[in-house]
Amino acid sequence: MSQLQEAYNWHLIAKENHKTILRILDKDPSLFPGDAIYIGYPAAHAKEMLLTAFQEYQDLSIISFVSIFERIVLRIKG
């Protein structure tokens, strides 16, 4: 498996985990461990925190994809 495919798979796993966490937060927030960073906040604020964190993660994923792609291109040229 290529590095780009591995990075994309990690991205898909994180995306699915994000969706799962939001579903659990909607259904039963008591299932989260007591030390989760968003515990103790109203559900709307916790969702906002999760969304912001995921948006930042997506930005970092793009940087990772570009970095891997650049390494591939530089190897081909070199």
N, C-alpha and C positions, 0 to 999 in steps of 0.2 A: 504494500500500500504506500502510495506517495505521501510526502509530508503535507502537501496541499489537501489531499483526501483525509488524512488524519486530523488536520486542523478543522476541516469542514465537519467531520464527524463529531469532534468535541463541541463545535458550535451547535450542532443539532441536538446533542445531549443536553447542553445547557439551556437551549430554547425549550425543550420538552420539560425539563425540571422547573423552569420558570412557570410554564403553564400549569404544571401540577401543583406547585406551591400556591398559585392564585386560586385554583379550584378548592384546595384544602382550606385556604383562608376564608373562602366564601361559605363552605359547608360546616367546618368545625375547627376554629382556630386553637382549640384546646389540645389538638394533636401535635402542635409544635412544641419543641423543647423549651423550657422556661428561660433559657439563655439566648434564644433567637433575638437578633437585634431589633426586630420589629414588634416583639411582644410588648404589650402595655400601651400600644398606640391604637387609636380607633382604626377600624378596618379600612376606611377610606384613606387615611394617612399611611397605613402600612402598605396598601396597594400602590400608592403614589411613590413610596420609597422603593418598592420592588421594581416598579416600572422605570424609575430613574436609574437604578442600578443596572437593569437589563439594557437600557439604552446605552449606557457607558460601556457595558460589556460588548455590545454589538459594534461600537466604534473601535474598541480594542481588537475585536475579531477581524475587522476590515484591515487594520494595520498589520495584523499577523498574516493575513492572506497576501497582502501586497509584499510584505517582507519575504515570505516564502517564494512567491512568484519571481521577485527580483533575484533571489539566489539561484533559482532555476535558469533564468535568462542569462545571468552572469556566467554560470557554468557552461552553458551552450556557446556563448561568445568566447569564453576563455579556453 
